[in-house]
Amino acid sequence: MRLLEGTSVTVYGNGDSSNVGLHGWGADHRAFELLEPYLPTDVELVCPDFPGCGGVPPPDEWSIEAIIEGTVKTLKEQSLDKPPMIIGSCLGSVFALEMLHRGDISTERLVIIDPLIFFPMYLRVFLLGRFGEGAYRASMETGVGRIMANMISRLNRSSDVNMTADLKDIDHDSAYRYLKLMTDLPNPKRYADLKLEVDIIYGEETFRFARKSSKALRAIWQHAREHQVPKASHLPIVEQTAYTAGILFGDNMIEQAEGDTSLSMTSDSLDVPSSLHI
């Protein structure tokens, strides 16, 4: 891991081919950290933090336009606005789609991981005025609340990954504003005209809203490749690192790291062309 020269942007790997990773809600650049041992030798993964995340100051205005503006500016300043591949996780996939739709950036291949296009109904309780915000802070900002939330999330998944661990050191004021922003995300049909390779990755045991979002995106891109990650929920990179890396990097990925217990995958299980260079 290192910082992009002249910036506070985190980079994993040391290759000449610069790909971009955009994190999701309640996360930062560390969402992609576990991929570093698997990066092909000719690849680096540049992972900017969105405003209010990873120590970056919140935006002046809480809108999608304001949130992506700074990221686009950084990518253009570093000549990274045309990466071979963009990986968008959760809410980061929406921001990636918006940047592409507006023509701010371009790419050959977009990888969408467990997307959040539709706001989960059960989270709307957090938006019910002062009561809702208090419920959010009790559930996500306190240690006991996070433990309870993680226990509930384990009822329908196999992995023992702590889904709320990273929430202990985030800016919860910003996280809550992002949560409110999610209720007004664009209709995915607006992205139908994008011409690029698309891979949609989702966990076998993921949340219903993520699966619904994946299906909606697949419906507008008939050419998109879908990949179900076995025994994974909403965090395939964390829960099944090697398997997910295989989808991302194909035959070019570094062999499974020592001690990694993630599911292995053969080249026959991949839809990614072996000739694809990323």
PALUMLUM-485339 format. One record per residue (C-alpha): residue in three letters; z, x, y. Coordinates in steps of 0.02 Angstrom, whole numbers, padded with zeros to 5 digits, always signed. Layout:
<pts>
ALAZXY
...
</pts>
This chain:
<pts>
MET+00000+00000+00000
ARG-00038+00059+00176
LEU-00072-00011+00349
LEU-00247-00035+00418
GLU-00270+00103+00545
GLY-00216+00051+00719
THR-00145-00115+00659
SER+00003-00191+00566
VAL-00113-00264+00434
THR-00070-00221+00253
VAL-00202-00146+00139
TYR-00192-00127-00049
GLY-00303+00000-00137
ASN-00408+00142-00069
GLY-00588+00094-00106
ASP-00734+00088+00014
SER-00772-00096-00021
SER-00656-00199+00090
ASN-00613-00373+00029
VAL-00495-00492+00119
GLY-00345-00589+00053
LEU-00272-00736+00150
HIS-00099-00793+00099
GLY-00032-00970+00087
TRP+00113-01071+00155
GLY+00285-00991+00150
ALA+00210-00821+00109
ASP+00137-00665+00187
HIS+00032-00514+00134
ARG+00150-00484-00013
ALA+00067-00630-00102
PHE-00067-00505-00158
GLU+00045-00355-00193
LEU+00045-00376-00382
LEU-00145-00359-00387
GLU-00140-00180-00324
PRO-00128-00096-00497
TYR-00283-00193-00552
LEU-00396-00159-00403
PRO-00558-00071-00450
THR-00563+00107-00386
ASP-00698+00064-00260
VAL-00605-00086-00187
GLU-00472-00113-00055
LEU-00391-00280-00016
VAL-00353-00310+00167
CYS-00215-00441+00188
PRO-00181-00497+00367
ASP-00030-00606+00404
PHE-00054-00770+00495
PRO+00046-00805+00655
GLY+00229-00836+00620
CYS+00218-00746+00451
GLY+00257-00568+00399
GLY+00332-00523+00568
VAL+00180-00582+00668
PRO+00232-00685+00822
PRO+00201-00874+00813
PRO+00043-00940+00897
ASP+00047-01007+01075
GLU-00015-01173+01007
TRP+00009-01248+00834
SER-00170-01290+00788
ILE-00290-01223+00658
GLU-00397-01149+00797
ALA-00252-01050+00870
ILE-00191-00992+00700
ILE-00355-00918+00642
GLU-00404-00848+00811
GLY-00296-00692+00798
THR-00347-00658+00619
VAL-00531-00672+00661
LYS-00507-00555+00809
THR-00423-00424+00699
LEU-00557-00435+00565
LYS-00697-00418+00692
GLU-00614-00272+00781
GLN-00605-00182+00613
SER-00782-00231+00561
LEU-00710-00335+00419
ASP-00789-00502+00466
LYS-00919-00488+00327
PRO-00819-00438+00172
PRO-00900-00451+00000
MET-00759-00564-00058
ILE-00624-00671+00024
ILE-00475-00730-00078
GLY-00385-00880-00006
SER-00221-00937-00084
CYS-00149-01111-00056
LEU-00159-01150+00131
GLY-00248-00983+00158
SER-00400-01057+00071
VAL-00411-01191+00205
PHE-00404-01061+00343
ALA-00537-00959+00254
LEU-00649-01112+00242
GLU-00624-01150+00426
MET-00671-00973+00476
LEU-00827-00983+00369
HIS-00873-01157+00430
ARG-00860-01103+00611
GLY-00965-00948+00579
ASP-00824-00832+00632
ILE-00842-00733+00471
SER-00956-00730+00320
THR-00944-00675+00139
GLU-01042-00667-00023
ARG-00903-00739-00130
LEU-00755-00851-00093
VAL-00612-00863-00217
ILE-00496-01010-00191
ILE-00327-01003-00279
ASP-00228-01163-00304
PRO-00289-01239-00140
LEU-00195-01356-00026
ILE-00318-01480+00048
PHE-00215-01638+00024
PHE-00036-01644+00087
PRO+00087-01690-00053
MET+00163-01861-00023
TYR+00334-01806-00086
LEU+00346-01677+00054
ARG+00325-01809+00188
VAL+00512-01839+00182
PHE+00529-01673+00274
LEU+00430-01744+00420
LEU+00541-01896+00453
GLY+00607-01841+00622
ARG+00775-01753+00633
PHE+00824-01814+00460
GLY+00667-01739+00386
GLU+00689-01571+00471
GLY+00871-01567+00416
ALA+00818-01604+00237
TYR+00689-01464+00245
ARG+00815-01337+00307
ALA+00944-01391+00178
SER+00814-01374+00039
MET+00720-01217+00092
GLU+00828-01120+00214
THR+00989-01113+00112
GLY+01017-01018-00049
VAL+01086-01169-00141
GLY+00941-01277-00083
ARG+00812-01151-00143
ILE+00897-01138-00312
MET+00892-01327-00333
ALA+00710-01337-00276
ASN+00660-01202-00400
MET+00755-01289-00541
ILE+00663-01451-00505
SER+00495-01362-00501
ARG+00530-01287-00674
LEU+00534-01458-00757
ASN+00345-01458-00777
ARG+00300-01275-00800
SER+00321-01138-00930
SER+00346-00984-00822
ASP+00517-00932-00763
VAL+00450-00864-00598
ASN+00563-00910-00451
MET+00444-01014-00345
THR+00561-01015-00194
ALA+00618-00833-00195
ASP+00506-00779-00051
LEU+00572-00919+00060
LYS+00736-00829+00091
ASP+00665-00708+00220
ILE+00528-00806+00308
ASP+00526-00880+00483
HIS+00576-01059+00441
ASP+00538-01122+00616
SER+00357-01069+00589
ALA+00355-01127+00408
TYR+00409-01300+00464
ARG+00272-01306+00597
TYR+00144-01258+00465
LEU+00211-01397+00355
LYS+00180-01523+00495
LEU+00006-01452+00523
MET-00038-01483+00341
THR-00035-01671+00367
ASP-00195-01662+00470
LEU-00306-01542+00373
PRO-00496-01566+00385
ASN-00592-01670+00259
PRO-00661-01545+00130
LYS-00835-01625+00141
ARG-00861-01530+00303
TYR-00880-01371+00199
ALA-01019-01437+00088
ASP-01154-01340+00181
LEU-01077-01170+00151
LYS-01196-01061+00050
LEU-01097-00936-00052
GLU-01028-00901-00224
VAL-00868-00999-00255
ASP-00733-00977-00385
ILE-00589-01101-00394
ILE-00434-01041-00485
TYR-00290-01157-00528
GLY-00138-01148-00640
GLU-00136-01252-00799
GLU+00033-01323-00746
THR+00004-01329-00560
PHE+00062-01466-00443
ARG-00038-01627-00436
PHE-00091-01600-00254
ALA-00166-01430-00296
ARG-00265-01499-00443
LYS-00327-01643-00335
SER-00380-01518-00202
SER-00471-01411-00331
LYS-00567-01562-00395
ALA-00616-01615-00219
LEU-00688-01443-00181
ARG-00776-01434-00349
ALA-00856-01603-00310
ILE-00943-01536-00154
TRP-01002-01374-00235
GLN-01086-01408-00401
HIS-01117-01222-00422
ALA-00933-01177-00405
ARG-00848-01097-00555
GLU-00678-01166-00606
HIS-00548-01060-00694
GLN-00389-01130-00770
VAL-00251-01001-00788
PRO-00146-01037-00944
LYS+00042-01055-00926
ALA+00033-01038-00737
SER+00085-01159-00602
HIS+00054-01138-00415
LEU+00063-00947-00412
PRO-00064-00879-00538
ILE-00060-00706-00459
VAL+00127-00695-00491
GLU+00139-00792-00653
GLN-00015-00721-00741
THR-00063-00567-00643
ALA-00179-00481-00768
TYR-00270-00642-00812
THR-00299-00685-00629
ALA-00353-00506-00590
GLY-00481-00521-00729
ILE-00558-00672-00644
LEU-00560-00585-00476
PHE-00626-00415-00528
GLY-00706-00442-00699
ASP-00754-00287-00797
ASN-00719-00177-00646
MET-00531-00209-00645
ILE-00413-00069-00693
GLU-00347-00093-00870
GLN-00186-00190-00892
ALA-00040-00097-00817
GLU+00094-00033-00933
GLY+00233-00160-00959
ASP+00130-00307-00897
THR+00157-00457-01011
SER+00029-00571-00928
LEU-00099-00652-01041
SER-00246-00539-01076
MET-00422-00604-01064
THR-00586-00552-01140
SER-00752-00540-01050
ASP-00810-00692-01147
SER-00681-00801-01058
LEU-00746-00757-00886
ASP-00879-00850-00788
VAL-00893-00705-00665
PRO-01057-00612-00691
SER-01023-00437-00759
SER-01152-00368-00638
LEU-01061-00435-00486
HIS-01001-00293-00375
ILE-00853-00333-00263
</pts>
